[in-house]
């Protein structure tokens, strides 16, 4: 036997062993005995979840477990849908003070062509940390300029960016110009600047619509030339055609009203991000039909007269008004704290079940993926978290995390350091 033949034979044996091991792996996983919190519908005590081919095959009590299924004993544990961070920089930022590790911001004022999923780092140390706290999905969002670019929905597992992508384009992000509050002096210039920037946004959308019309006419009439390719306008076409929503970053009361007017006049599908003073114009937001994504609640109110708890009361007021909402971390290193933003809102008036929906089914609905995730229902992707208590409580420990039906490692730099210092 030649050396080349021997090496080839060894490779065949290894491949065959791998294939056999894959065949022997269970085709069905059964999570048995858990207290199931499906988010939609009634809770199920001591229930069973069957996972097959990455999807939830069945949820309920007294479910027959197929022979050969891998059984996860979950007695005393609580099963939740994996949480969704509705705006963060996971995979886009490692160390904020080191520019080379920050990829969520592009230079320039208009960057509709920029996609965050093209800059993802699957090996980011923040991803396993967030995952270990029950977060399985995130909206990787851009920032900067007037039009920042397009956000993408990602799963928090994968060797490559392509493996992580669920939806490459979820929304076009706009940083809405902030109108100044009434001041005694030097108000005119900032107000004019903000109005000018709003006009710039309207102008580029107008150009995109005209660009679309020229393309349409040229396709119908072969005697006319297509307009010269314009990358920025090309990527704005799904926005002006109503196919891609805009996520508008807006905070103050005046700005929210101006943004509602802007969306109505431009006939855009929209999502508001931030809405710090949304509680002051809750009825206006409700009438507009625009859902909101709250920014981090780990902050202080911009105006002390609003009360120290203005940030925390805001979600409860909007929820009572009937506004669809979701929570976000707005971070990479602090993405792990997502459940505690919902918990703070619950402590200051938001119904606790609604708070849980704000990190599960509501963001899935806002981003148009509720048929595949956001709750524990038959046919949905098996993004499941097993915890020893209430997932929104600080003392709760996450025991198992499943993404696309596969159990993922929940160790991180934090657990490594814990084990290191335990041995000290």
N, C-alpha and C positions, 0 to 999 in steps of 0.2 A: 504494500500500500504506500503510495507516494504521500509526501507531506501535505500537498494540496488536497488530495482525496481525504486524508485524515481530518484536516481542518473542516472540510465541507461536511463530513459525517458528524462531527461534533456539533456543528451549527444546526444540522437537521434534528439531532437529538434534543438540543436545547429548545428549538422551536416547537417540537412535538410535545415536550414536557409542558411548555407554556400553554399550548392549545388545550392539552388535557386538563390542566389546572383551571383554565377558563371555563371549560365545560362542566367541571365539578362544582364551580361556584354556584350558590343558590340563585335560582331564577326569581324567587319570591322572598321578601323579607316581611316578617310579621312583628309589629310592635304590640306587645300584649300586656293588658292590665293597666294601661295608662288612663289618667283622667284627661279626656280629650277636650280641648277648647278649640272648636272649629272656626270660631269667630262669626260665622253665619249659621243660624240655627241654634238649637239647644246644645248645652254641654253634655258630654257622655262620660259617665263614671265607669271606671274599670272596663274600658272599651278596647278595641283592636283596630289597628291600621294595617292594611295589607299593601305592600309596595311591589309593583311588577313593572319591569322595563322602564324604571325611572318615574313612573306615574303612580298615583294613588288608585289602587284597584278596588278597595272597599274601606269604609269607615263605619264603625258601629259596635253594638254588643252582639255576642253569640255568633260571631263570624267564623265559619269553618276555615281552618288553617291548612293549606295543602301539604301533603307529605313532602318532606325534603326542604321545606322552607326554613330559612334562618330565623330563629326566634330571638327577639330582643325583649328581655323581661323588664317591664317598665312599671311594675307595681309601686305605687306611692309617688310616681313621677307625673308631671303634667306635660301633655303634648300640645305644642302651639305651631301655627304656621311660621315659617322663617320670616324675620322682619325685613322690611324694605326701607333703606335710607333714601329719602326723596331728593336729596341734593348734598353731594359731598365731593371730596377730592381723592377718594381711595384709588390707588393705582396711578395717581397723577402728581403726588407730592410726597417726598420723604422728609426733608428738613427745610422748613420754610425760609430759613436764613441763608440757605445755599441755593443760588439761582439755578444751578445745573440740575437740581433735583425737583424743580417746580415746572410742571408741564401743562398746567390748566389755563395759562394766560399767554395770548399771542400779542405781538406788537401791532400797533395800528388801531384805528377806530372802528373799522368794519371788517369783520372776519367770518362771514356766514359759511365760508368753505371749510373752516376748521372743525374737525371732529375729535372729540376727546378720546374715542376708542382707538384712534391711531397713535396715541401717545401712552397707552396703558403699560404699566410695569407689573406683570403677574407676580414677580418676586418681592413686591413691596412688603415690608415688615408690618405695616398697619393692617393689611388684609386679614392675616390669621388672627390678629388681636380682635378685630371687629367680629369676625366669624365666630370666635370662641364665646362671644357674648350674645349669640343668637341672631346675628344679622347675616342673611344669606344672599341678599340682592341690594344693589345700590345704583343710584343715578349719578354717574360720573359727569360733573358739570363744569363748564368753562366759566371764565370771568374776564373782566377787563374790556375797555373800549365801550362803544355804544351797542354794537352787535358782536357778542363774544364768540359765537359759534354754536355747534350742535352738541347736545348732551347725549350720552348713550347709557342704556340699561345693561348692567353686567351682573353675572353670578360671581360670588366670591370664592371661586376655585377655578383652576385651569393652569396649564403649563405655558400657554401662549395667549396673546390677546384675543385671537380668533375663538379659542375655546371658552373664553369668558363672556363673549358678547351674546346678549339675549336680543337686544334691539339696538341697532347701531345709531339710529337717529330718533330721538324721542321728542325733542323740542329745540327750537332756535332761541337762544338766550339773549335778551335785551336788558341792558342796564339803563333803566328809565331815568332821564334827567330830573334832578331834585329841585323843585321850586322852593325858594327861600321862604322862611316864616317872616311875618311882619316884624321889622326892626326899625329903630328910630333913624339910623343913618346907613348910607351906602347899600341900599336895597336894589336900586334900579339896574345896575350892571349885572349882578348875579341872575336876576329875573330875566333880563334880556338874553343872557347866555343860555339859560335853561330852555327858554322858548325857541331859541335858535337851534338847539340840539334836537328838540322835538320835531322841528321843521325839517331838519336833516334826515331824521328817520322817515318821515312822511315822503320826502323827496326820493330816497333810495327805493322805497316800496313802489312809488309811482313809476320809477324807471324800470323796475322789475316787471310791472304789469305791461308797460309799453313794449318791453323786450319780448314778453310772451306773445303779445298781439302780432308783432312783426314776424315771429317764428311761425305762428299759426297761419298768417296770410301767405307767407312764402311757401309753406307746405301745400296750400291749396292752389297756388298759382306758380307753376314751374318756371315762369318767365321772370320771377322776382328772386333776388338773392337772399339767402338767410342772413340775419344780422351777424356781425362779427362776434365771435364767442367772447362772452364776458363771464369770468368765473364767479365773481361775487353775485351778479344778477342771476346766473344759472342756479346757484344754490338757494336763492330766495324764492324761486318759482313755487316750490311746495308750500311755502308760507302764504304767498298771495293767492294761491289756488285753494287754500283751506285744507291742505293735506297734512301739513305739519304745524302743530301749535307753537306759539311763542311763549316762553317763560319769562315774564317781565319782573325784574327785580325792582320792587317798590316798597316804601316803608311808611312815610308820613301820610297823614290824613289828606292833605292837599294833593300830594302826588298820586295817591290811590284814586281820587276822583278824576284827576287829569288822565291817568292811565286807562280808566274805564271809558272815558270819552274817546281816547285815542284808539282803543280796541274797537269801539262801536263804529267810529268814522272809517277806519281802515278795513272793517269787516274781517277781523282776524279771529282764529281760535286761540284762546289764551289761557294761561295758568299764571297766577300771581305768586311771586316768591318774596318772603320777608314779612310783609303786611304787619309791621310792628304796631302801628296805630289802627289796625283793622277794626278793633272794637268800637272805634268812634264812628265808623261808616259801615257797620255790619249790614244794615238794610240795603245800602247801595250795592255792596258786593253781592248780596243775595239776589237782588233784582237783575244784576248783570249776568248771573249764571256762571261766573268765573270761579273755578276751584282755586284753593290757595295751598301753598306749601310754606309752613312756618320755618323761619330761620332759627338758629340756635337760641334757646331760652336762657343760656348761661351769660346773661348780660344785665345791664342796668337800664332803666327806662331813660329815653332821651330827655324827658322833661320830668323833674321830680314832683311837680304838682299832680302828675297822673297817678302817683302812688308807687311805692317800691314794688308792688306786685302786678303792675300793668302788663308786663311780659307774660306772666303766668295766667292771668285772667283772660287774656286775649283769645286763646283757643276756645274756652268755654262759651264766651259771648258769641263768637262766630258760629259755633256748633248749634247754639240755641236759635240763632237766626236762620239756620238751615243751609249754611255754606259747607260744601264738601272740602275737606282739609286733609293734610298729611304733615308728618313731622320730618325734620331733617337735622343732621348734625352740622352741616356746613363746614366740614373739616375732614382731615385724613387721620391725624393722630388722635382726635377725640371722637371719631366715628363710633367707637365702642360705647359711647354714652347715649346713643340714640334712644334706648328705652326710657332713660331717665328724664328726657325732655317731655315725653308723653306722661310720665309719672308726675312731674311738676304741674302740668296742666290739670291732671286729675285731682291733685291736692288743692287746686284753687278753682274748683267749680265744674270742670269737665267730667262728664259721666265716665267711669272707669272702663266700661266696655267700649265706649266711643274712643277713648284714648288708645286702647289696644287696636282698634280698627284703623286708627291714624298711622300705625306703623305696619299694617298688614293689608287688609282688603282695600282701604280707601286709596292709598298710593297706586295699587294695582289698577283700580278703576280710572284714576286720573291719567295714568300712562297708557291705558288701553291694553293691559295684559291681564285683566281680571279673569278671563276665561282659562288662563293657564296657571295662575298663582294667586296668593293673597289669602287663601283659606284652605282648610282641610276638607276637601270634597272629592268625590270619585271623579277620576279623569284628569285631575290637576297634577302639575309637577310636584313630586314628593320633596318639597322643601319643608323639613320638619325639625323642630327643636324640642328636645326633652329636657325639662328643668325640674328641680326639686321644690319649686314653689312658684309664686307669681313672677312672671317674666319681667314685669316692670319694677320689681322691688330690688333694691341694692344688694340685699343679703342672699338673693337667690343664686344658686349655682347651676350652670349649664352642664348637663351630663353627656348628651349626644346631640350632634348636628348632622342632618342629612341634606344634601344638595343634589337635586336631580336623582333622588332615590339612592344615592351612595353616601355611606357614612364618611365624614371627613374628619381629619385630624383637628382637634381643638387645642393643641398645644401652641404656645407662642413664646416670644421673648420673655413675657411676664411669668409664664409657668416655668421656663428654664431658670430664670433668676430665683424663683421661689424654691425650686428643688436644690439649687446651688447653695442658697443660704440656710436651708434646712440642715444641710450637712456640715455647716460651719462649726 
